[in-house]
Amino acid sequence: MTRPILAILYDFDSTLATMDMQNFSFIPSLGLTPKEFWELTGEFAKETGCERTLSYLYTMVRETKKRGIKMTREYLNEMGKNIEYMKGVEGWFERINKYGESKGIKVEHYLISSGNKEIVEGCSIYKYFKRVYGCEFLFDSESGEPLWPKFAVNYTQKTQYFYRVSKGAFDAADDVKINEKTPVKRVPYTNIVYIGDGMTDIPAMVIAKNSGGTSIAVYSNGNKEKVLPIYQEERVSHIAPADYSEGSKLDLLMHLMIDKVSLSESFKGIKERE
């Protein structure tokens, strides 16, 4: 018998990691501070009218070339090894999976980030995600260096992955299956949770909440005021500290989500037997 699925979709920067993933190793490898790098990105976007996400990808290429750094996939993978996570993150996935199993629920984890997928591939929690959607480069087969952006994920583009996960249309290059009408969803909307940290996640969090799923806005260092307005405006289901430790509010909320799916399946089974 196939177990029901609870899908948890996560942002990365300031949600699972304590800050932007490029800040830990990539930007310091350029001899720049995060402030300097992001200012360069902003200046390029303003001067050219280039979309902000594409602007930072271009700035990565430009600044590494200036310094004679060969920005291969392997190089970017290395940049993911020193990422610092929010409290409890590294023990979160196995613990939540185990609780799901105890309730007869299969928990799946998905990452949807505007950061670099290649950096995430090098981090310690990469192995826990069923799929990672993020910005990617197309690398030259001979030099190993970027030729072109392969994928770019900005805050509005994040919304499509709610439907991809629900339908099981995992291939981000597949524009057919994602748009097909699917009477039976692999993961019902009600069984999807989106966790993000604020403004750039609002479209995805609103989609989750308004579709019958759950959205959670997390905040760190007591910065509750950052997410309180979007909760008061009823654009998210819950707000919680970005603490993934056992017994934390986020941990308890996720247990409730799993319990809810489990109870729903139990009631469904009762009705089928009547």
C-alpha positions as CSV (number, residue, x, y, z in Angstrom):
1,M,0.0,0.0,0.0
2,T,1.3,3.4,-1.0
3,R,1.8,5.7,2.0
4,P,0.3,9.2,1.8
5,I,3.0,12.0,1.3
6,L,3.6,15.2,3.1
7,A,5.8,17.5,1.0
8,I,7.8,20.2,2.7
9,L,9.1,22.9,0.4
10,Y,11.9,25.2,1.7
11,D,13.6,28.4,0.8
12,F,17.4,28.3,1.7
13,D,18.9,31.7,2.4
14,S,17.9,33.0,5.8
15,T,15.5,30.0,6.1
16,L,17.8,27.0,6.5
17,A,21.1,28.9,6.2
18,T,21.8,31.9,8.4
19,M,22.4,34.2,5.4
20,D,22.9,34.1,1.6
21,M,24.7,31.0,0.6
22,Q,27.3,33.0,-1.5
23,N,28.3,34.9,1.6
24,F,30.0,32.0,3.4
25,S,32.8,31.1,0.9
26,F,32.2,32.2,-2.6
27,I,32.2,36.0,-2.0
28,P,35.2,35.8,0.3
29,S,37.1,33.8,-2.4
30,L,36.8,36.9,-4.5
31,G,38.4,39.1,-1.9
32,L,35.1,41.0,-1.5
33,T,32.7,41.5,1.4
34,P,29.0,40.5,0.9
35,K,28.1,44.1,0.9
36,E,30.5,44.9,-1.9
37,F,29.4,41.9,-4.0
38,W,25.7,42.6,-3.7
39,E,26.3,46.3,-4.4
40,L,28.0,45.3,-7.6
41,T,25.0,43.1,-8.5
42,G,22.6,46.0,-7.8
43,E,24.7,48.4,-9.9
44,F,24.7,46.0,-12.8
45,A,20.9,45.5,-12.6
46,K,20.3,49.3,-12.4
47,E,22.6,50.1,-15.3
48,T,21.4,47.3,-17.6
49,G,17.8,46.7,-16.6
50,C,18.8,43.1,-16.1
51,E,16.6,41.1,-13.7
52,R,18.1,40.9,-10.3
53,T,18.7,37.1,-10.2
54,L,20.3,37.1,-13.6
55,S,22.3,40.1,-12.5
56,Y,23.9,38.2,-9.7
57,L,24.7,35.2,-11.9
58,Y,26.4,37.5,-14.4
59,T,28.3,39.2,-11.6
60,M,29.6,35.8,-10.4
61,V,30.9,35.1,-13.8
62,R,32.4,38.5,-14.4
63,E,34.1,38.8,-11.0
64,T,35.7,35.3,-11.1
65,K,37.0,35.9,-14.7
66,K,38.5,39.2,-13.5
67,R,40.5,37.3,-10.9
68,G,41.5,34.4,-13.1
69,I,39.3,32.0,-11.1
70,K,37.9,29.0,-13.0
71,M,34.4,28.8,-11.8
72,T,33.6,25.2,-12.5
73,R,30.8,23.1,-10.9
74,E,33.4,21.5,-8.7
75,Y,34.6,24.9,-7.5
76,L,31.0,25.9,-6.6
77,N,30.4,22.6,-4.9
78,E,33.4,23.4,-2.6
79,M,31.7,26.8,-1.7
80,G,28.9,24.8,0.0
81,K,31.0,23.1,2.6
82,N,31.2,25.9,5.1
83,I,27.6,27.0,5.2
84,E,26.2,27.7,8.6
85,Y,22.7,26.6,9.4
86,M,19.9,27.8,11.6
87,K,19.7,26.0,14.9
88,G,18.8,22.3,14.7
89,V,18.7,22.2,10.8
90,E,21.2,19.3,10.4
91,G,19.2,17.0,12.7
92,W,15.8,18.1,11.4
93,F,15.3,16.0,8.3
94,E,15.9,12.5,9.8
95,R,13.8,13.4,12.9
96,I,10.9,14.6,10.9
97,N,11.1,11.7,8.5
98,K,11.1,9.3,11.5
99,Y,8.0,11.0,13.0
100,G,6.2,10.7,9.7
101,E,7.0,7.0,9.5
102,S,5.6,6.5,13.0
103,K,2.3,8.0,11.7
104,G,2.3,6.1,8.4
105,I,3.3,9.2,6.4
106,K,6.1,9.6,3.9
107,V,7.8,13.0,4.3
108,E,9.5,14.4,1.3
109,H,11.8,17.5,1.3
110,Y,12.2,19.9,-1.6
111,L,14.4,22.9,-1.9
112,I,13.3,25.9,-4.0
113,S,16.0,28.6,-3.9
114,S,17.1,31.6,-5.9
115,G,20.6,30.7,-4.8
116,N,23.0,28.4,-6.7
117,K,22.1,24.8,-7.0
118,E,25.8,24.0,-7.5
119,I,26.6,25.5,-4.1
120,V,23.8,23.5,-2.4
121,E,25.2,20.3,-4.0
122,G,28.3,20.7,-1.8
123,C,26.5,21.3,1.5
124,S,25.9,18.7,4.2
125,I,22.1,18.7,3.9
126,Y,21.9,18.2,0.1
127,K,21.3,14.5,0.5
128,Y,18.0,15.0,2.3
129,F,16.2,16.7,-0.6
130,K,14.2,14.7,-3.1
131,R,14.6,17.6,-5.6
132,V,16.6,20.8,-5.5
133,Y,15.4,23.7,-7.7
134,G,17.7,26.7,-7.9
135,C,19.7,28.8,-10.3
136,E,22.1,26.7,-12.4
137,F,24.8,27.3,-15.0
138,L,25.3,25.5,-18.2
139,F,28.9,24.5,-18.2
140,D,31.2,24.1,-21.2
141,S,32.1,20.4,-21.6
142,E,35.8,21.3,-22.4
143,S,36.7,24.2,-20.1
144,G,34.2,23.4,-17.4
145,E,33.3,27.0,-17.1
146,P,29.8,28.6,-17.4
147,L,28.4,29.2,-20.8
148,W,25.0,30.5,-19.9
149,P,22.4,30.4,-17.1
150,K,20.7,27.0,-17.3
151,F,17.9,27.9,-14.8
152,A,17.1,31.1,-13.0
153,V,14.6,31.0,-10.1
154,N,13.3,34.3,-8.8
155,Y,10.6,34.9,-6.2
156,T,7.6,34.6,-8.6
157,Q,9.0,31.6,-10.5
158,K,9.1,29.7,-7.2
159,T,5.3,29.3,-7.4
160,Q,5.5,26.8,-10.3
161,Y,7.3,24.3,-8.1
162,F,4.3,24.0,-5.7
163,Y,2.4,22.5,-8.7
164,R,5.4,20.5,-9.9
165,V,5.7,18.8,-6.6
166,S,1.9,18.2,-6.4
167,K,1.7,16.7,-9.9
168,G,5.0,14.9,-9.7
169,A,6.2,16.9,-12.7
170,F,9.7,17.1,-11.4
171,D,11.6,17.9,-14.6
172,A,11.9,21.7,-14.6
173,A,12.4,21.8,-18.3
174,D,9.1,20.0,-19.0
175,D,6.5,22.6,-19.9
176,V,3.8,20.0,-20.9
177,K,3.2,17.9,-17.8
178,I,3.1,20.9,-15.5
179,N,0.3,22.4,-17.5
180,E,-1.8,19.2,-18.0
181,K,-4.9,18.8,-16.0
182,T,-4.3,16.2,-13.3
183,P,-7.5,14.9,-11.5
184,V,-5.5,12.8,-9.0
185,K,-2.5,14.6,-7.6
186,R,0.6,12.7,-6.4
187,V,0.6,15.1,-3.4
188,P,-2.7,16.8,-2.6
189,Y,-2.4,20.6,-2.1
190,T,-3.5,20.1,1.5
191,N,-0.4,18.0,2.1
192,I,2.1,20.6,1.1
193,V,4.0,22.9,3.5
194,Y,6.1,25.9,2.4
195,I,8.7,27.3,4.7
196,G,10.4,30.7,3.9
197,D,11.7,33.8,5.6
198,G,9.9,36.7,4.1
199,M,9.2,39.0,1.2
200,T,10.8,37.0,-1.6
201,D,8.8,33.9,-0.6
202,I,5.4,35.6,-0.3
203,P,4.0,34.5,-3.7
204,A,4.9,30.9,-3.0
205,M,3.6,31.1,0.6
206,V,0.3,32.7,-0.5
207,I,-0.2,29.9,-3.2
208,A,0.3,27.3,-0.5
209,K,-2.0,28.8,2.0
210,N,-4.8,29.7,-0.5
211,S,-4.7,26.2,-2.1
212,G,-5.4,24.5,1.3
213,G,-1.8,23.8,2.2
214,T,0.3,25.4,4.9
215,S,2.8,28.2,4.8
216,I,5.2,29.1,7.6
217,A,7.3,32.3,7.7
218,V,10.4,31.9,9.9
219,Y,12.5,34.6,11.5
220,S,15.9,34.6,13.2
221,N,17.5,36.6,16.0
222,G,14.2,37.8,17.4
223,N,13.3,39.6,14.2
224,K,9.7,38.8,14.5
225,E,8.7,42.2,13.1
226,K,10.1,41.1,9.7
227,V,7.3,38.5,9.2
228,L,4.6,39.7,11.5
229,P,3.0,42.0,8.9
230,I,2.6,39.2,6.3
231,Y,0.9,37.1,9.1
232,Q,-1.4,39.9,10.1
233,E,-2.3,40.4,6.4
234,E,-3.2,36.6,6.3
235,R,-0.7,35.8,3.6
236,V,0.9,33.0,5.7
237,S,-0.6,30.3,7.9
238,H,2.0,30.6,10.8
239,I,5.1,32.4,11.9
240,A,7.9,30.8,14.0
241,P,11.5,31.3,15.0
242,A,13.9,29.7,12.6
243,D,14.8,27.0,15.2
244,Y,14.6,23.5,13.9
245,S,15.5,21.8,17.2
246,E,13.5,19.1,18.8
247,G,10.6,20.6,20.8
248,S,10.8,24.0,19.0
249,K,7.7,25.7,17.8
250,L,8.6,24.8,14.2
251,D,9.1,21.2,15.2
252,L,5.7,21.0,17.0
253,L,4.0,22.7,14.0
254,M,5.4,20.1,11.7
255,H,4.3,17.3,14.0
256,L,0.8,18.8,13.8
257,M,1.0,18.9,10.0
258,I,1.9,15.2,9.9
259,D,-0.8,14.3,12.4
260,K,-3.3,16.2,10.3
261,V,-2.5,14.2,7.2
262,S,-2.6,11.0,9.2
263,L,-6.0,11.7,10.6
264,S,-7.3,12.7,7.2
265,E,-6.2,9.4,5.8
266,S,-7.8,7.6,8.7
267,F,-11.2,9.3,8.2
268,K,-10.9,8.6,4.5
269,G,-10.4,4.9,5.3
270,I,-13.5,4.9,7.6
271,K,-15.7,6.5,4.9
272,E,-14.5,3.9,2.3
273,R,-15.5,1.1,4.6
274,E,-19.0,2.5,5.4
